[in-house]
């Protein structure tokens, strides 16, 4: 590969803080708020123009769609996300659970409010491009933006990028599956102009979808208790459209999936029906291809809906998500690797920093937490090997493939983010490093923040 030499230059220090949170999705917001509540001076850095990650940028509204009667959750900041959405008028009952669907557009404002009310310093439109290291200790990041290269110094850094970007930049170990084994990416979109009364009647009296339908064209392993529960799922119209030549079949593209909210204003949101495989979310060429392929196929799906689904005859695209929905890329190789057995057999740990229901969704599994089962999340899953004062939250914490399809879900990202934020602040308060912090002190602060850890 041809290379050039980048000229050395002086980089101004833009800020110096106790805790820097990189990425502002559910985990990043939770990490920043938790660290601030635990007494730290906090800055949150985001590459896009709004906070909220997969909610506001991708358009995923099903924040806790696993929730049913009997589900046991961590609490903490998880209900606060839903409560803030309600406060700003961005709520809708989630159609397959007892949770709230978070309006993706209103959550941009909800997240602003959460950051401002917490007293966190925000920086938008800014990307971390290098880690500032002193030996094996991270001391901040170099950023790039319209303001040029800037340095942000921090005593603690929390990687909430989803892709473990800071892990990779710092030299901490990570894993990444071969591209053809990574979970698909999705182009999310929303429709307007739907006769929602007709669509609801079609769903109720003709489609009658359940989780068992996921086993029609996808191979799904359940416990059986999920099979007859309602699921907002439709696949047959899209498969028939490809078979009949209404839309062309593209390599690595699969059509069919779920919706979220159906409004009286003629909107059907979170149409999660375009899946693109063989994409590496850390490869800019792959991301470019997936964005273009995804939008093309989303518009094909609108055409299929108009032709084949009652109520959609006059439907139009309302909007695409701002960016792709990425499910899997790099994962931390941390001090402990959460396992399939841990998430499926109610794993218990002395260094627990939160719990998550027995909810597994992906790579052929669909298990819903309807019986009160849950697993504990050990602090060691958030702690890198070899790099000090860096913590990791979100879908890139340390775990195997099956564990990942559980902890990647947004509410679990909030829980791991809150744990990382508290641990960062407590380590500063106690004068220890993040790897040597007394976890019992972290647990005490988490319980003060109303997190269930056992």
N, C-alpha and C positions, 0 to 999 in steps of 0.2 A: 504494500500500500504506500502511495506517495504521501510524504509528510512535509510540514513546514515547521519552522521554529517560531514559537510565540515569544514576542519581546517581553522581557521582564519589566515589571512596572510596580510603582507604589500604589497600594489599594487603601483608600480611606476607610477608617472604622466608622460605620454608620450608627452602631448601637452596641452597648455592652450591658448584658442582662444576666440575671441568675439562671433562667431557664428559657431556652429557645425551642419552640415546637415548630417543626418543619412539616407542613401539610395541615389542611384545615377541614378534613372530612370529619365524620363522627368521632373518630379516635383523637384527631388533633384538637378539635373543639373541647372534648372532654379532658384531654391532658392539660391544655392551657388553663381551663377553668379550675380544675382540681389543684394544680400547682399554685395558682393564685390564691385559692381559698386556704391553702396550707402555708401561706405566708411568703411565697416567692415573687420576685419581679419577673414578669413573663412577657415574651414577645412571640407572636404567632405569624408565620411566614407562609404565604400562599401564592402559587404561580398563576392562578386565574384571577378574575375580577370579583369573585364572590367566595364566601366561605360555604362549607356544607358538603364538599366532595361528591360522593355518589348520589346524595340526595338532590342537591341543587344543580350540580353540574352534569350529571348523567340523567337524572329524572326518575330515580327509583324511590317510590313513595312508601313501599311496604317495609317500614322500619322495623316492625316486630310482628310480622305476619305469621310467625310460629305460635303466637300466644293463644291459648285456649284455657277453658276452665280447668284448673288443676296445675297449670304451668307455674313453676317456681323460678323467680328471676333474681338478679343481683340488686335491683333498685338503683340507688345512687343517682347518677345523672340521666339514666335511661328514661325515667318518667318525665324528667325536666325537659327533654327534647320535645316530647309530645305536649307537655303543658305550655311551653313557649309557642308552639305552633297554634294551639288553641287560642292563646292570648292575642295573637296577631291575625286571627281569622283564617288560618291555613289548615283547618282540620276537615277531615272526612272520615267517617267510620270505615275501617278496612274491611273488605267484603268477605274475607274467609277466616276472620279471627276476631278476637275481642280487643284488638289494638286500634290505633289511629293511623290512617294514611296521611303522611306528611306532604302537603301540597308543595311540589318542587319549586315553584316560583316564589311562593310566600316564604319558603324556608330560607331563601337568600336574606330576606329582611329579618326573619327570626334569628338567624345566626349572627347578623350584625348586632342585634339587641343583646344576645347572650355575651358576645365579646365586649361590647361597650359597658354593659351592666356589671360585668366582672372586673373591669378596670384593666383589661389586657391591652398591650400595645399591638396594633395590627399593621401588617404590611402586605398589600396585595400586589399583583402583577410583578412578582419577583421570584426568581428560581434559584435554588441552591445549586452551585456547580462544582464546588470543591469543599473538602473538609479541612479545617485548620487543625493541625495535629502538633502536639508536643510529645514526641516519642509515641507511646501507646495511648495517650490521653487526648480526647477531642476537646478543643477549646473554642469551637464556633464553626462558621461556614463562610465561604466566599459566595456572593450572589451575583447574578447578572439580571439587568432590567433596562428600562428606558433611561435610568439614572446611571448606567454603566456598571462597572464592577465595584461592589461594596463589600466590606467585611462586617459580619455581626459576630461579636465575641459573646460567649456564654460559658457559665460554669457547668451547666448541664445541657445536653442536647437530646431531644426526643424525636426519633424518626417515625413520622406518621404519614409518609409518602405513599404507602401502599405497595410500592415497588422496591422497598428497602434501598432507596437511593443513597441515603447517608451512610448506611451500613456499607454499601459498595465503595463509596468515595473514601471512607475512613480506613478501608482495608480489613474490616471485620469479616469473618467467614460467613458465607451464605450458600444456599443451594438454589438451583433452578432446574426444573424438569426439561427434558428435550421438548422442542417446540411442538411436535406432533402429539405430545402428552399433556400439554397445558390446557386448562379449561377454556372454553370458547369466550370470545368477547361479544358484546351486544351493542347494537345501535338502538337506543330507546327512542320512542316517539309517542306523540299524543295526537288524537283526532278531535275534530269539531264537526258540527253539522250532523250529528247522529240523532236519529229518532230513538232516544234512549228508552222510551216506553216499549217500542217494538222490540228493541234488542233485549231488554229485560224479560219480556214475554218469551222470546226465542230461547233464552238461557234457561228459564224456569220450566218451560213446557216441551221443548224439543231437544236442546243440547244436553241439559241435565248433567253438567260436568262434575266429576269427582276426581280425587287423586288417583283412582284406579286407571283413569284415562291416560295418565302419564306413562303407563306401561304399554300403550298402543304402539307408538312409533319410537319411543325411548325405552330402554331396558332399565326398570326401576326396582330396587329392593326396598321393601317396606317391612314393618312388623305386622301388617295386616290391619291394625287398628286405624290406620290412616285412610284405607282404601275407599270407604264410602262417605268420607267427609267432602263437603262442597269445595271445589277448586275452580277459580276463574280461568279455565284452561280450554283452549281450542286449537286443534292441530289439523283435523281432517280437511277443512276448507283449503288450507294452504298446500297440503300434500296433493289433494285432488287437482288444484290449479296447476301444480307442476306436472302432474301426470297427464293432464288434459292439454298441456301446452299453452295455458293461459299466461303463465310466466315461465321464463327459462330457468333451468336448473344450473346453478353455478357450483363449481368445485369449492369445497370447504364451507358452503353456506347451507344452513338448515333453517326452514321457516316453520313457525308454529310455536305457541307458548301461551302466555298469560296476559291479562289486563289487570288494572287495579280499580280505579274509581270511575263510576258511571254517574254523571251529574244530570240534574234537571235542565241544565243549560245546553245540553247536547254534546257534552264532552265525554270521551273515554280516554283515560290517561294510563300512563306506564304500560304501553303496549310493548311487551318484552317478547317479541316474536322473530327477531332476526339474530341468528347465532352464527358466528364466523369462527372457524377453527384454524389451527396452524398459524397462530399469531403470537409473536413475542412482544409483550407490552413494553419492553425496554429497547426495542429496535424501531427507530424512527421510520424506516422504510415500511416495516410491517404495519405500524400505526397509520401511516398515510394510506396504504392500500385498504386497510380495514375501514377507515372513515369513509372512503369513496364507495367501496363495495357495500358498506352498511347502509348509507343513504339511498343508494340505488335500489337496494332490496327492500328498504322500508317503504319506498313509494310503490314498489310492486305489491307489497302487502296491503297498502291502502286500496289498490286496484282490486285485489282479491276480496277484501272485505266488502267493497261496493258491489261486487258481482255475486257473492256467495253468502253473505251474512245479513239477515233481516235487520233493518234499522240503519244500516250503513250505506244505503243506496246513494245518498247525497253527501256522504262524509268527505271531508278534506283533511289534509295534514294541518294540524295546529302548529306544532314545532317538533324539531329533533332535540334530543339531548345535546348539551354543549360539547360533549366529548363522549368517547366510547366508554361503555361499562366494562372494565377489566376485572377479571376474577382472580387471576393467578399469575405471578411472575417470580421474582426472587423471594426467597424466604430466609430469614435469619437462621444460621446454624448456632443456636444459643446454648446456654448452659444446661438446658433440659429440652428435650424434644417431646412435645405432647403427642400422644399416640392414639391410634384407632381404639385400642382397648380403653384408654383413659376416657375418651368422649362417649363410648358406647357402654362402659361398665362403671360409670359414676366414680371416676378417679378422685382420690383424696390425697392432699399434700399438706405438709407442715407449713410450707411457705405460700399457701393460698392467698391470692389477692383479689379474688372475685369468683363468682360462679356463673355458669351458663347452662340453660336447659339442654336436655338431650335432643338437640335439633341438628339434623344433618341433611344438607340439601346440595346434591351435586355428585358427579361421577358415578351415577347409577344408584344413589341412595336417596331416599326420602323418608325421614323419621321425624315425626312431630312430637313435641313434648306435652302429651295429654295426661300423663300419669304421675307428674311430680318428680320425675327423675332429673338429675342434673350432675354436672361434673365441676370440680374446682380447677382454677387456673393457677399454676404455680408461678411465682415471681421469676424463677429462673428462665422461663420461656421468653421473657422480655429483655434478658441480659445477654449481650454479646460475649463471645470469647475474644480475648486479645485486645479489645479496645475498652478503655475506661471512661466513665461518665457519659456514656451513650446508652440510651434506652430505646426500646422499639415497641410500638403498639400497632394495632390495625391488622389487616389480613396477612402481613408479612412476619408475624411472630414465629417462633420456632415450633414446628410440628410436622408430622408426617402427612401424607396425601389425604387420608380420610379425616384426620383432625382438622386439617385446613378447611375442608368444606363445611365444617361447623363454625370454627372461630372467625372465618371470613365475614360472617353476617354482621350487619351494621350494629345491632345492639351489643353484640360481643365486642366489637371494635370500641364502642363507648366504654365498656367495662375495662378492657385492657388499656385504653387511653387514660382513664381515670386512675388506674393503678400506677401507670408510668409517671403521670404528673405528680401524684402524691409521693412516690418513691424519690423522684428528683428533688422535690422540696424538702422531704425529711432528711435525705442524705446531706443536703446543705445545712440544715438546722443542726444535725448531729455532728457535722464536721467529718463525715466519712465519704468514701467514694460510693458510686452506685452499686458496685459489685459487693461491697463490704457492708452496706447499710444493714442495720438491725431490722429484719423483716417484721418483727413483732411491733416495732414502732410504726412501720408502714401500715400494718394491719389496724393498729389503734386509730390512726388518722383516717383510714378508709371507713372504719366503722363510725367515726364522727361525721363523715360525709354520707352516712346512711347507706353504705354499700354492704351487702350481705356477702361475707367471704367464706362461710361454712354452711 
